[in-house]
Amino acid sequence: MSYLEEIQVKNLDHLGIVAGLIDEIGIVKIINNKLGIDVREKISAGTVVKSILINGLGFVSRPLYLFSQFFQDKAIEKLLGERIKPDYLNDDKIGRVMDELYKYGLNDIFIEVVLEVIKKFKIDLKYSHLDSTSFHLDGEYKREEDKEKQEEEKIIKERPIFIKKGYSRDHRPDLKQCVLDLITSQDGDIPLFVRVGDGNESDKAVFGKVLVEFKKQIKFDSIMVCDSALYGQENLQLIQHLKWITRVPMTIKKAKELVQNIEVEEVKDEDKEKRSDLNLESYTWKEEIVTYGVIKQTWLIVLSEKRQKSDLEKLEKQLSQEEKKSQKFLKEIQSEEFEHPQAARYKLKAINKKLRLLEIKEVELIETYSKKKEKIYKMISLIIKKDEEISRKTKEAGKFILATNLVEENKLEASEILITYKNQQSTERGFRFLKDPLFFTDSFFVEKPERIETMLFLMSLCLLIYNLGQRELRNCLKRVKKGINNQVGKVTLRPTLRWIFQCFQGIHYVILNGVKQIVNLTEERRFILSLLPASCQRYYL
């Protein structure tokens, strides 16, 4: 036997961290308890799910049909267990496990994983955030042309989703899509609830039902935070027994009146330092008690200086663009010959529909004759500003309204309402993660809507693992009061887990003459491992 034949070198990199987090949560055990273990199978369903999650967080953008190739150069026996081979993870096996997961109930499995995470890692659930996004899909799907004859269903549906065109959050209405509703904790952005919906589903129609179902599944006293899609009389009635904070849409008459007429309060000198500490120095506000949808609420009318400046700049730009456009329209209508006065006024009305801040006004309609001696009409007109509309937009600049049903003895401080709503970006961060081109959204090659739902369930588990690992790392750094260098060499207490993954590139699992060892484990990497759960450390130390 040659020297080369006695050495095996496999990549471990950051995948031991991922595997350790999966172990710490207990995902393999939960899946195997749900789906059972068939002794005739070479690999259990729980281990297959673990391998999918490791693949998903490998950030190599390989679709599932190249799945076994992902593990060809990886320390698969170290990560998944002794005697596990890459060819065990073929597309047939993965497909069968995905179908079993769907058949058992994706929601039930996800909730059990979430409850385990909440309990083990003591996730603070005072605030939870709801939002939705759309995922674009290619190919033909068996149910996309089915006629929807179902009666109104529960929010957790017994039928697969419909892949359809709908309102696209990524501005691609030409593509078919499905919708993902996501609820995350404010503490660490941990996904708490995931639901996949039809491609043409409306947020306004389902957000209230999603929150009600969420509270049934996970029983705790959390304040729900959502954008303006939640705010409507029907939804408010539906969630009247829940605690919530949401944004009020400017389409509501009362909201328009308040934004136009109310003056936000000046900041007192003694409050300036406090607001600066909360990073709210550019905000002012005023509170009002309002009853809407028979629900008594606190409305917080907020003025953001930065947003006001941006809105006024946009208004100025819009006015400039309309001036150019209206000059063109003015020239067009004044040069045109009309057979009847009604035709001229109809054309003027159509033009004015295209303008928002300006208006072309009729000065005089002249009766004259064409070169062919036919009676015609020509319009003399001029451009005027819509002063009332411009004034309205100027007053609205930088203002928005937040609403909560926490009043009287449950009343929140105005600053807490605003800070909590600003943290609504926790779900948006989750969506950016799921849509990252390095993530395995390219795996949407599957041909059945059931597989699409299952894939999004698995991707959401990846998000949960990633955010949990990041939360644990940052909390530990905060406790030990020692940072690590970020990408530009500056010490930080809030590194991204992706950067940590990059720091672990080049760690290998080496077998030399039957002796197994980890190589390239530097002191910095050992320090990082000491901040992570013990299950992560076992893959390296």
KOLBA-513098 format. One record per atom (N, C-alpha, C): x, y, z; residue in three letters. Coordinates in steps of 0.02 Angstrom, whole numbers, plus 50000, padded with zeros to 5 digits. Layout:
# KOLBA-513098
XYZALA...
This chain:
# KOLBA-513098
500424994050000MET500005000050000MET500445006250000MET500295010949956SER500705017049951SER500515021950006SER500955026750016TYR500835031850067TYR500175035550055TYR500045037249989LEU499445040949972LEU498815037049989LEU498845030549982GLU498245026549995GLU498085026150070GLU498545027950112GLU498445027650184GLU498145034050211GLU498075039150169ILE497815045650191ILE497135047050159ILE496655049050201GLN496015051550176GLN495915058650203GLN495765063250159VAL495645070150180VAL494955072250156VAL494535074150204LYS493855076350189LYS493755083350218LYS493335087250184ASN493175094050207ASN492665093850264ASN492805097650316LEU492315098550370LEU492075105750371LEU492545110450364ASP492375117650360ASP491905119650417ASP491365123350399HIS490885125650450HIS490325120750461HIS490315115150424LEU489745110650426LEU489665107250493LEU490205106650532GLY490155104050600GLY489735108550645GLY489785115150633ILE489375119950671ILE488635118750655ILE488485118050590VAL487795116850569VAL487535110350599VAL487935104950592ALA487725098450618ALA487625098750693ALA488065102350728GLY488005102950801GLY487375106550822GLY487185111850786LEU486575115450802LEU485965110950790LEU485975107050737ILE485425102250723ILE485375097250780ILE485945094750803ASP485955089950859ASP485695093250923ASP485915099450936GLU485725102850998GLU484975103951002GLU484675105350945ILE483945106250943ILE483585099550949ILE483895094250922GLY483575087650923GLY483135086250864GLY483305089150806ILE482875088550747ILE482845081350722ILE483405077750721VAL483405070850697VAL482945066550739VAL482985067250804LYS482555063350849LYS481825064950839LYS481665071450831ILE480965073450820ILE480685070350756ILE481075070750702ILE480855067950637ILE480765060450643ILE481245057050672ASN481195049750678ASN480615047550722ASN480475051450774ASN479895049850816ASN479245050750779ASN479225055650735LYS478615057050696LYS478515051950640LYS479045050750602LEU478985046550542LEU479165039250554LEU479495037850610GLY479685030950625GLY480345029150591GLY480635023550614ILE481265021050586ILE481145014150556ILE481305013450492ASP481255007050458ASP481945003850460ASP482004998150496VAL482654994850504VAL482954992450438VAL482524991850387ARG482774989650322ARG483124995250284ARG483005001550304GLU483305007250270GLU484025008350295GLU484465010350251LYS485155011650268LYS485235018350305LYS484755022750298ILE484795029350328ILE484095031550349ILE484025034250409SER483375036150435SER483135042650405SER482475043850411ALA482185050150384ALA482475056150419ALA482595055550486GLY482875061150523GLY483575062950499GLY483975057750482THR484655059050457THR484635061950387THR484155059850346VAL484065062850279VAL483905070350286VAL483455072050332VAL483285079050343VAL483905082850367VAL484295079850411LYS484915082950435LYS485385084350375LYS485435079550330SER485885080450272SER485635086050227SER484965086650219ILE484675092050178ILE484835098850210ILE484775099250276LEU484905105550311LEU485645107450307LEU486085102450312ILE486805103850304ILE486955106250233ILE486635102950184ASN486705105050114ASN486455112250105ASN485875113550134GLY485575120150127GLY485995125650157GLY486355124150211LEU486775129150243LEU487505128450222LEU487625124550170GLY488295123950142GLY488475129750097GLY487955133650075PHE488055139550033PHE488475138049971PHE488285132749935VAL488625131249872VAL488135131349814VAL487505132749828SER486995133449775SER486955127349730SER486895121549760ARG486795115449721ARG486085113049730ARG485705111849676PRO485035109249684PRO485045102049708PRO484455099649730LEU484435093049762LEU484625087349716LEU484545088049651TYR484725082349608TYR485485081449604TYR485865086249631LEU486595085449636LEU486775084249710LEU486295082049748PHE486365081649820PHE486945077149842PHE486975071049815SER487495066449836SER488185069149818SER488235073149764GLN488885076049745GLN489135080849799GLN488675084249833PHE488865088949886PHE489285085449939PHE489115079249955PHE489455075650009PHE490055071549986PHE490215071549921GLN490765067449897GLN491425069249930GLN491555075749941ASP492185077749970ASP492115080050043ASP491535078550073LYS491405080550142LYS491515074650190LYS491615076350254ALA491705071150305ALA491015068450325ALA490705064750279ILE490005062750287ILE489905058250348ILE490375053650361GLU490285049250419GLU490355053150484GLU490765058250485LYS490835062550544LYS490195066550555LYS489895068950500LEU489315073350504LEU488665069550515LEU488595063750481LEU487945060250481LEU487955053550518LEU488545050750529GLY488575044450564GLY488995039350526GLY489265034650564GLU489695029450534GLU489315025350482GLU489685023450431ARG489435019150377ARG488915022650332ARG488815029250340ILE488375032950295ILE488785034850233ILE488525033050174LYS488865034450111LYS488475039750071LYS488835043750030PRO488495048849990PRO487945046049945PRO488035039949917ASP487535037349871ASP486885035249906ASP486895035049974TYR486265033850010TYR485785039850002TYR486085045649987LEU485685051849982LEU485515053249909LEU485165048549878ASN484965049449808ASN484295052949805ASN484115055249745ASP483505059149738ASP482875055149755ASP482875048449744ASP482295044349761ASP482185044249837ASP482725043349874LYS482675043249947LYS482445049949974LYS482745055349949ILE482555062049971ILE481825063449955ILE481615061449894GLY480915062549874GLY480425058849919GLY480595052649937ARG480155048749981ARG480095051950050ARG480655054350077VAL480645057550142VAL480235064050139VAL480325067950086MET479935074150078MET479195072650076MET479005067350041ASP478295065450037ASP478025063150105ASP478445059650143GLU478245057350210GLU478145063350257GLU478595068250251LEU478535074250293LEU477885077950278LEU477725078650214TYR477115082050195TYR476495078250220TYR476515071750211LYS475945067550231LYS475825067950306LYS476365068050345TYR476285068350418TYR476005075150439TYR476245080450409GLY476015087250427GLY476605091750442GLY476785096050395LEU477375100350402LEU477295105150462LEU476685107650470ASN476565112450524ASN476675109150592ASN476435103050601ASP476505099550666ASP477245098450682ASP477635096550632ILE478345095350644ILE478705101950661ILE478555107150622PHE478895113550633PHE478735116250703PHE478105115750724ILE477915118250790ILE478285114550845ILE478355107950838GLU478715104150890GLU479445106150894GLU479765107350836VAL480455109750836VAL480495116550870VAL480035121050853VAL480025127750881VAL479945127550957VAL479475123550981LEU479365123051053LEU479985120551090LEU480335115851059GLU480955113351088GLU481485118851092GLU481535122951038VAL482015128451036VAL481835133651089VAL481195135451094ILE480975140451144ILE481155138251214ILE481025131951229LYS481155129251296LYS481895128751310LYS482275125951264LYS482985124551277LYS483405130951278LYS483245135751234PHE483655141651227PHE483345147951258PHE482775146951292LYS482455152451329LYS482355158551285LYS482005157551229ILE481855163051182ILE481345167751213ILE481485174151214ASP481015179251240ASP480465180251188ASP479845179151208LEU479285179551162LEU478815185451175LEU479085190751204LYS478655196551217LYS478365199351152LYS478785199551099TYR478565202051035TYR478695196850980TYR478205196250934SER478275191950876SER478075195950814SER478405194750758HIS478305198650697HIS478045194350640HIS477535196750605LEU477235193250548LEU477345197150484LEU477545193650431ASP477585196650365ASP477545191050313ASP477515192950250SER477475187850197SER477915189950138SER478085185050096THR478445186350035THR478225181249983THR478435182349920SER478255177749867SER478885174449840SER478805168149818PHE479355164449786PHE479155162849715PHE479595164449667HIS479455163049597HIS479605155849580HIS479205153049537LEU479275145949520LEU479275145049444LEU479675140349421ASP479695138749350ASP479385131849339ASP479155130549278GLY478895123949262GLY478145123649267GLY477885117749252GLU477165116549254GLU476995112849318GLU476435114749348TYR476235111549410TYR475525108949403TYR475425102849427LYS474815099249413LYS474185102749437LYS474225106649490ARG473635109649519ARG473535116849499ARG473995119649459GLU473955126849448GLU473335128949408GLU473065124449366GLU472485126249326GLU471835123349355GLU471885119949414ASP471285117149445ASP470785122649461ASP470145121149455LYS469635125949473LYS469555125949549LYS469545131849577GLU469485132249650GLU468745132049669GLU468505126149686LYS467815125349705LYS467745124249781LYS468325124549816GLN468295123249887GLN467905128749923GLN467565126749976GLU467255131650019GLU467805135050059GLU467625140450094GLU468125144050133GLU468455139250182GLU469125138950180GLU469485133850219GLU469825136950279GLU470035132550324LYS470445134750381LYS471115137150354LYS471455140850395ILE472095143450373ILE472605137950362ILE472575132650401ILE473005126750388ILE472605122150344ILE472785121850280LYS472375118650229LYS472535111250222LYS472035107450203GLU472135100450191GLU472305099050119GLU472255104050076ARG472435103150005ARG473115106349992ARG473455104049939PRO474075107449920PRO473935114549896PRO474455118549894ILE474395125449870ILE474255125649795ILE473995131349772PHE473915132649701PHE474485137249678PHE474855135049627ILE475395139049600ILE475095143649547ILE475055150149563LYS474725154849519LYS475095161449516LYS474925165449467LYS475185172349465LYS474795176449515LYS475125181349545GLY474805185649593GLY475205191849603GLY475045195649656TYR475445201649672TYR476145199549690TYR476635201949653SER477335199749664SER477705205049704SER477965203049762ARG478345207649804ARG479025209249772ARG479235205149724ASP479865206449689ASP479745209549620ASP479135211949610HIS478945215449548HIS479055211049486HIS478855204649492ARG478875200049435ARG478185196849426ARG477675200849408PRO477005198149400PRO476925193249342PRO477455192749300ASP477425188249242ASP477555181049262ASP477815179849323LEU478005173149343LEU477495170149392LEU477425163549389LYS477015160049438LYS477365160049505LYS476975159349559GLN477275160149624GLN476865156549677GLN477165155949736CYS476805154249797CYS476995159449849CYS476635159449905VAL476735164549956VAL476955161150021VAL477425164250056LEU477655161750120LEU477495166850174LEU477105164750224ASP476965168850284ASP477455166550338ASP477765171350371LEU478285169750420LEU478175173950483LEU478185170750541ILE478175174150606ILE478845172850640ILE479175178150662THR479825177450695THR479805180750764THR480245178550808SER480315181850873SER480745188050865SER480615193050906GLN481055198950905GLN481735197150935GLN481745192250979ASP482355189851010ASP482705184950963ASP483185187450924GLY483585183050882GLY483285181350815GLY482705184250797ASP482385183050732ASP482235175550722ASP482065171950774ILE481945164750769ILE481265163550736ILE481235159650681PRO480585158050650PRO480155154050699PRO479545156350711LEU479095153050757LEU478525149550722LEU478355151950662PHE477785149250626PHE477885150550552PHE477755145450512VAL477835146050439VAL477225143150406VAL476985146550355ARG476415144150317ARG476505145850244ARG476395141050200VAL476445142150128VAL475735142950100VAL475635148150059GLY474975149650032GLY474965149749956GLY474365150149928ASP474265150449855ASP474615156649826ASP474795156149762GLY475145161549730GLY474765168049724GLY474095167649723ASN473695173749716ASN473375175949782ASN473655173549837GLU473365175049902GLU473505182249923GLU473015185249957SER473075192149981SER473245192250055SER473745196450073ASP473925197150144ASP473335199250186ASP472945204050160LYS472375206650198LYS471875201150214LYS471805196350169ALA471315191050178ALA471535185750229ALA472185184950239VAL472415179250280VAL472795181250344VAL473055187350349PHE473475188950406PHE473115187950473PHE472495190050478GLY472115189150540GLY472045181750557GLY471895177550507LYS471815170350518LYS472485167150536LYS473035169550506VAL473695166850523VAL473855168050596VAL473715174050622LEU473855175550692LEU473425171450739LEU472795170450722VAL472355166450764VAL472605159250766VAL472795156550709GLU473055149650706GLU473705149050745GLU474135154050739PHE474775154050774PHE474665153750849PHE474195157650875LYS474065157750947LYS473765151150971LYS473405147650926LYS473145141050944LYS473715136050950LYS474195136550904GLN474745131750901GLN475255132750957GLN475425139050970ILE475925140651021ILE475595145351071ILE475455142751130LYS475075146551179LYS475545150551224LYS475615157051209PHE475985161551253PHE475745168651240PHE475895172951286ASP475625179751285ASP476095184451248ASP476095183951181SER476545187951140SER476165193651108SER476505199351101ILE476215205051065ILE476395204250992ILE475895203850948MET476005202650877MET476115209250840MET476625209350799VAL476805215350761VAL476735213850686VAL476415218350651CYS476275217050580CYS476235223650542CYS476285223350475ASP476215229350435ASP475485230950423ASP475345235850380SER474665238350373SER474185233450340SER474425227850312ALA473975222850283ALA473505219950336ALA473715220050399LEU473295217350453LEU472725222050471LEU472825228650458TYR472365233550485TYR471745234350442TYR471215231150463GLY470555231650430GLY470035229250480GLY469415231450472GLN468905230050523GLN468805222550533GLN468805218650479GLU468705211450485GLU469265208150524GLU469895209850507ASN470465207050542ASN470485209150616ASN470335215450630LEU470345217850699LEU469835214350742LEU469255212750712GLN468755208850749GLN469005201850762GLN469355199050712LEU469595192250717LEU470135191550772LEU470545196650781ILE471095196250828ILE470975200550890ILE470355202050906GLN470205206650961GLN470445204051029GLN470535197451035HIS470775194651099HIS471535193951101HIS471875196051048LEU472605195951046LEU472875202951059LEU473515203251076LYS473845209751083LYS474235211151019LYS474185217250993TRP474505218550929TRP474745225750922TRP475225226650877ILE475465233150854ILE475495232750778ILE475215237650744THR475225237550671THR475235244650644THR475335245150581ARG475335251750548ARG474645253050519ARG474415259250523VAL473755261150497VAL473825263450425VAL473455260450378PRO473505262650308PRO473215269650299PRO473515273450256MET473305280350244MET472655280850203MET472385275050185THR471735275050149THR471155276250197THR471275275650262ILE470735276650312ILE470635284150323ILE470015286250321LYS469835293350324LYS470115296750387LYS470025293450445LYS470255296250508LYS471015297250507LYS471385292450477ALA472115292950473ALA472315298950430ALA471975299950374LYS472115305650330LYS472025312250367LYS471475312650405GLU471325318850442GLU471855320450494GLU472065315150532LEU472555316250584LEU473225318450555LEU473435315050502VAL474085316750472VAL474085323850444VAL473505326050419GLN473455332750391GLN473425338150444GLN473085336750499ASN472905342050545ASN473295342050611ASN473545336250631ILE473855336050698ILE474585338250695ILE474805341650746GLU475495343750752GLU475835339250803GLU476385336050783VAL476745331750830VAL477085336050883VAL477195333150941GLU477435336950998GLU478185338450992GLU478375344351014GLU479085346151016GLU479425342051070GLU480055340251058VAL480425336351107VAL480695340951161VAL480535339151224LYS480795343051280LYS481545341651290LYS481895346451317ASP482615345751325ASP482795339551366ASP482405338151418GLU482555332451461GLU482445325751427GLU482065325851372ASP481925319651335ASP482415318351278ASP482785323451258LYS483225322851200LYS483755317551210LYS484065317551270GLU484595312651284GLU484315305551285GLU483725304851314LYS483405298251318LYS483255295551249LYS482995299751205ARG482845297651136ARG483485296051098ARG484015299751112SER484645298451079SER484915291551099SER484845289851164ASP485065283251188ASP484675277651155ASP484045278951137LEU483615273951105LEU483665274251028LEU484105278551003ASN484195279450931ASN483545282050899ASN483195286450934LEU482565289350910LEU482605296950906LEU483215299650902GLU483295306950903GLU482975310350843GLU482875306750788SER482585309750728SER481825308850724SER481525306450778TYR480795305250779TYR480445309650830TYR479865312250810THR479405315450857THR478715312250847THR478285313050897TRP477635309550892TRP477105312750937TRP476505310550926LYS475935312550968LYS475455306650973LYS475175305551032GLU474715300051043GLU473995302451041GLU473555298151014GLU472845299351013GLU472475292851030GLU471935293451067ILE471505287651080ILE470955287551027ILE470915281950990VAL470445281450933VAL470055274850940VAL469425274950920THR469025268850915THR468905267450842THR469135261650820TYR469045259550750TYR468875252150749TYR468375250350709GLY468145243350708GLY467895241250777GLY467605245850814VAL467345244850882VAL467905242750930VAL468535244150913ILE469105242450956ILE469435248850978ILE469485249851044LYS469835255651071LYS470585254751062LYS470925259951036GLN471625259351019GLN472015265651036GLN472665264751042THR473125270451044THR473415271250974THR473345277150946TRP473655278750882TRP474255283350896TRP474825281450869LEU475435285350877LEU475595288550810LEU475485295150805ILE475645298750743ILE476375300750747ILE476785297950702VAL477505298650706VAL477765302850647VAL478245307150662LEU478585310950609LEU479325309050611LEU479575306550555SER480285304850548SER480625310250507SER481135313450535GLU481485318850499GLU481815316250435GLU482135310450440LYS482465307550381LYS481965305950327LYS481415302950347ARG480905301150298ARG480575307350269ARG480485312550311GLN480185318750287GLN480615321850232GLN481275322050245LYS481735324750196LYS481695320750130LYS481685314150136SER481655309750077SER480995310850040SER480435311150077ASP479775312050045ASP479735318750008ASP480005324050038LEU479975330650007LEU480415330849944LEU480985327349946GLU481405326949887GLU481045323249831GLU480695317849849LYS480305314049799LYS479745318249770LYS479425322149814LEU478885326549791LEU479145331749742LEU479715334649756GLU480025339549712GLU480195336449644GLU480455330349647LYS480635326849585LYS480015325149544LYS479475322949579GLN478855321449545GLN478555327649513GLN478595333249547LEU478335339549520LEU478725341549458LEU479375340749460SER479795342449402SER479635338049342SER479545331649355GLN479385326949301GLN478705328449270GLN478225330249314GLU477555331849289GLU477545338349249GLU477965342949267GLU477995349249229GLU478215347949157GLU478715343549149LYS478945341749082LYS478395338149044LYS478065333549078LYS477535329649046LYS476945334049027LYS476755338649072SER476175342949059SER476305347949002SER476935350148995GLN477115354548939GLN476995350948873GLN477185344648872LYS477075340448812LYS476335339648798LYS475935338348850PHE475215337548843PHE474885344148820PHE475125349748848LEU474845356248832LEU474945357748757LEU475555356448734LYS475705357648663LYS475275353148619LYS475175347048641GLU474775342148603GLU474055344348597GLU473745346348653ILE473025347848652ILE472895354548617ILE473375359248622GLN473265365848590GLN473355365548515GLN473715360548491SER473825360048418SER473295355648385SER472905352148425GLU472415347448396GLU471775351048376GLU471465348548322GLU470815351248298GLU470265346348317GLU469735348848347PHE469185344548371PHE468545346148333PHE468175340848319GLU467535341748282GLU466995344548327GLU467025342848393HIS466515345148440HIS466835347548504HIS466525352248540PRO466795354448605PRO466865348648654PRO466385343748651GLN466405338048697GLN467035333848687GLN467255333348623ALA467845329448607ALA468465332648638ALA468505339248635ALA469075342848664ALA469095342048740ALA468505342548770ARG468475341948844ARG468595334748867ARG468385329948826TYR468515322948842TYR469265321548840TYR469605324248790LYS470325323448784LYS470685326748843LYS470445332648863LEU470755336148919LEU470665332148984LEU470085329148992LYS469945325149052LYS470415318949054LYS470515315848997ALA470955309948993ALA471675311749010ALA471885317648986ILE472575319949000ILE472665321249075ILE472175324549105ASN472235326349176ASN472235320249222ASN471965314749198LYS471985308549238LYS472695305949245LYS473135308049199LYS473835305749201LYS474275310249245LYS473985315649271LEU474355320449312LEU474105320149384LEU474555321049432ARG474375320849503ARG474455327549537ARG474975331349519LEU475125337549554LEU474975343749512LEU474875342749448LEU474725348349403LEU474075346949367LEU473805352149335GLU473185351449297GLU473205356149237GLU472975353649181ILE472905357949122ILE472185360449121ILE472115366949124LYS471445369949131LYS471235373549067LYS470615372549049GLU470345375848989GLU470255383249003GLU470545387448957VAL470455394648961VAL469905396948913VAL469945394248853GLU469455396248803GLU469425390948748GLU468825389748722LEU468725385148666LEU468535389448606LEU468965389748557ILE468855394148499ILE468545390248442ILE468015393148416GLU467695390248357GLU468005393348295GLU468255389148249THR468585391648188THR468475386748131THR468845387648075TYR468735383248017TYR469405380447995TYR469375374347971SER469975370947946SER470125373247876SER470675370647848LYS470865372347779LYS470335369947730LYS469965364747750LYS469435362147707LYS468765365647719LYS468795371347755LYS468205375447770LYS467695371747815LYS467945366947854GLU467505363447901GLU467565366647970GLU466985366748006LYS466995369848072LYS467385365448121LYS467855368448156ILE468255364748206ILE468305368848270ILE468575365648322TYR468675369048386TYR469405368048408TYR469685373548434LYS470365373148460LYS470355375648532LYS470745372248575MET470725373848646MET471335378048665MET471205383448699ILE471735387348731ILE471735385248804ILE472305383348831SER472335380848900SER472985382848932SER473025381648998LEU473635383249034LEU473735378149091LEU474365377849114ILE474535373049167ILE474495376649234ILE474145373449281ILE474115376149350ILE474315370749399ILE474565372749456LYS474745367949509LYS474115366249550LYS474085359949571LYS473555357949617LYS473805359449688LYS473705365649708ASP473985367949772ASP473735363849831ASP473115361749829GLU472835357949884GLU473175351049891GLU473285347849832GLU473605341249832GLU474345341849853GLU474685346949829ILE475395347949847ILE475445349449922ILE474985353449948SER474985355050019SER474855348750061SER474395344550037ARG474235338350072ARG474855333850076ARG475185333050020LYS475775328750019LYS476345331650061LYS476405338250062THR476915341450102THR476795340250176THR476165340750197LYS475995339550268LYS476085332150287LYS475965327750239GLU476025320550253GLU476755318250254GLU477205322150224ALA477895319950216ALA478205317850283ALA478475311850284GLY478815309350343GLY478375306650398GLY477715306950388LYS477255304750442LYS476965297850428LYS476875294150481PHE476505287750478PHE476185286550545PHE475705281950547ILE475325280650608ILE475395273350628ILE475565272350691LEU475575265650720LEU474995264950768LEU474695258950769ALA474115257750812ALA474235251650855ALA473955251750916THR473975245950960THR473345245751002THR473125239751019ASN472545239051063ASN472755238751136ASN473395240051150LEU473635240251219LEU473525247251247LEU472975247951283VAL472775254451311VAL472665253751386VAL472595259451418GLU472455259751490GLU472985255851530GLU472775250551569GLU473255247251613GLU473805243551575GLU473665241651511ASN474155238051470ASN474575242751426ASN474485249251436LYS474775254151391LYS475545253651386LYS475795254151325LEU476515254151313LEU476765261351305LEU477395262451322GLU477715268851308GLU477745269951232GLU477655276151211ALA477675277751139ALA478335275451108ALA478885276551144SER479545274551117SER479585267051107SER479275263151151GLU479295255851144GLU478885253551084GLU478315256851072ILE477905255151014ILE478315256350950ILE478645262050946LEU479025263850886LEU479625259150876LEU480005257850929ILE480585253350924ILE480365246450903ILE479815244050932THR479565237350915THR479365236950843THR479025242050817TYR478825241850747TYR479425242150701TYR479935246050720LYS480545246450679LYS480875239550674LYS480785235450724ASN481065228650724ASN480675223850680ASN480165226450645GLN479795222250597GLN480255219650542GLN480825222650534GLN481305220350484GLN481595213550500GLN481435210750559SER481675204050576SER481425198850526SER480795199450504THR480535194850454THR480845196350386THR480955202650371GLU481265204450307GLU481975201650302GLU482335201550358ARG483005198550357ARG482955191050342ARG482435187950370GLY482315180850356GLY482185179550282GLY481785183950251PHE481635183150180PHE482255184050137PHE482685188950156ARG483305189850118ARG483745183650122ARG483755180650180PHE484135174450188PHE483865168950143PHE483205168050143LEU482905162650104LEU482975163750029LEU483025170050009LYS483065171549937LYS483785172749914LYS484265171749958ASP484965172649939ASP485135167849883ASP485465170249829PRO485635165849774PRO486105160149794PRO486465160849850LEU486895155449873LEU486505150149913LEU485875151749929PHE485465146949964PHE485135142449912PHE484785137049935PHE484565132349885PHE483855133449860PHE483675139849849THR483035141149817THR483025138649745THR483605137449716ASP483625134449649ASP483345127449650ASP483245124649708SER482985117849713SER482245117449696SER481945122849676PHE481245122849659PHE481125119749589PHE481455114249577PHE481355110649515PHE480815105349524PHE480595104249587VAL480125098849600VAL479465100049565VAL479135094649546GLU478565095349501GLU477895095849536GLU477865094649601LYS477225094649636LYS477195100349687LYS476605103449694PRO476535108649745PRO476695106149815PRO476545099749828GLU476715096849894GLU477465097249907GLU477865095949856ARG478585096349864ARG478815103549874ARG478475108249842ILE478645115349852ILE478535117249925ILE477965115249953GLU477825116750023GLU478345113550069GLU478525107450054THR479015103850095THR479705107150089THR479885109450029MET480525112850020MET480545119250061MET480005123050061LEU479985129250100LEU480005127750175LEU479705122250195PHE479755120050265PHE480485118650283PHE480845115150240LEU481545113550253LEU481985119850252LEU481835124350206MET482205130650203MET482095134750266MET481475134550292SER481315138250354SER481675135150413SER481765128550413LEU482165125350465LEU482895127750461LEU483155128550400CYS483825131250391CYS483875138250421CYS483375142350409LEU483365149150436LEU483355148950512LEU482965144350541LEU482935143650613LEU483625141850642LEU483945136950610ILE484605134750633ILE485115140450629ILE485115143950572TYR485595149350561TYR485495154950613TYR484865157250620ASN484735162750667ASN484855160750739ASN484705154550756LEU484835152150824LEU485585152150838LEU485985149550792GLY486705149550800GLY486985156550807GLY486735161150767GLN486965168150770GLN486775171350836GLN486165169950860ARG485935172550924ARG486375170050981ARG486515163550983GLU486915160651036GLU487615163551036GLU487915164250978LEU488595166950972LEU488615174150998LEU488145178350976ARG488145185350997ARG488015186051071ARG487565182051099ASN487425182351170ASN488035180451211ASN488405175351188CYS489005173251224CYS489555178551221CYS489635181751162LEU490125187051156LEU489955192951202LEU489315194251208LYS489095199651253LYS489255197951326LYS489155191451343ARG489275189351412ARG490025189651430ARG490455187251383VAL491175187151399VAL491505193951385VAL491125198451354LYS491365205251340LYS492005205151299LYS492005200751250LYS492585200151206LYS492345199151135LYS492575203151089GLY492345202651020GLY492825198550977GLY492625197850913ILE493045194650863ILE493105199250803ILE493615198250764ASN493715202550705ASN493215200950651ASN492935206250621ASN492465205250565ASN492845205350499ASN492465205950444GLN492775205550377GLN493295210950364GLN493225216750395VAL493695222250383VAL494185223050441VAL494225217950483GLY494725217950537GLY494545221850599GLY493915224050604LYS493695227750663LYS493365222950713LYS493485224150777VAL493205219750828VAL492455221150835VAL492055215850837THR491325216550842THR491055211450891THR490515213350924LEU490135208650968LEU489535205850931LEU489435208050869ARG488845205850831ARG489045203250761ARG489475198150758PRO489645195450692PRO489065191650661PRO489045191150596THR488545186850564THR488795179650565THR488335175050567LEU488545168050567LEU488865166250500LEU488665169650447ARG488965168450382ARG489715169950384ARG489905175350418TRP490605176950424TRP490975171450464TRP490655168950516ILE490955163450555ILE491045157350510ILE490545155950468PHE490615150350421PHE491225151250376PHE491325157450353GLN491905158750310GLN492555157850349GLN492545159650413CYS493145158950454CYS493345151550463CYS492865147050455PHE492995139950465PHE493155136250400PHE493215139950345GLN493415136650283GLN494145134150288GLN494265128050265GLY494935125350267GLY495065120650324GLY494555119050363ILE494625114050416ILE494485107150385ILE494945102450395HIS494885095850364HIS494855090250416HIS494525084950395TYR494485078750435TYR494955073850401TYR495495072050435VAL496025067950405VAL496055061150440VAL496095055850400ILE496215049150426ILE496885046850400ILE497375046050445LEU498055044050426LEU498225037450462LEU498295032250421ASN498425025650450ASN497915023650503ASN497275025350488GLY496735023550534GLY496635028350592GLY497075033250599VAL497015038150653VAL496645044350627VAL496095046250661LYS495675051850639LYS495865058150677LYS495905063650640GLN496065070050673GLN495795075850632GLN495685081450667ILE495475087650636ILE496085092050628ILE496185094950569VAL496765099250557VAL496545106350541VAL496995111050554ASN496895118250542ASN496415121450593ASN496385118650653LEU495965121650705LEU496385126650745LEU496355132950725THR496765138150756THR496475140250824THR496845144450860GLU496615146850925GLU495985151150917GLU495975155150864GLU495375159350852GLU494765154950841GLU494845149650802ARG494295145050789ARG494085141350853ARG494565139650894ARG494405136450958ARG494005141151003ARG494205147651002PHE493835152551042PHE493115153151019PHE493015153450953ILE492335153850926ILE491935147750946ILE492235141850941LEU491885135650960LEU491685135751034LEU492095138851076SER491935139151148SER491305143251161SER491115147451113LEU490515151551120LEU489885148151094LEU489965142551060LEU489405139051030LEU489205133051073LEU488595130351062PRO488375124651103PRO488865118751100PRO488845114651152ALA489315109051159ALA489255104251099ALA488655103551072SER488565099051015SER488985101150955SER489095107650946CYS489525110150891CYS490255108450905CYS490455109150968GLN491155107950985GLN491355100750973GLN490895096050983ARG491055088950977ARG491275086950906ARG491085090850856TYR491285089250787TYR492015091350773TYR492295095350817TYR492965097950804TYR493475096050858TYR493255095750921LEU493735095150976LEU493785087951000LEU
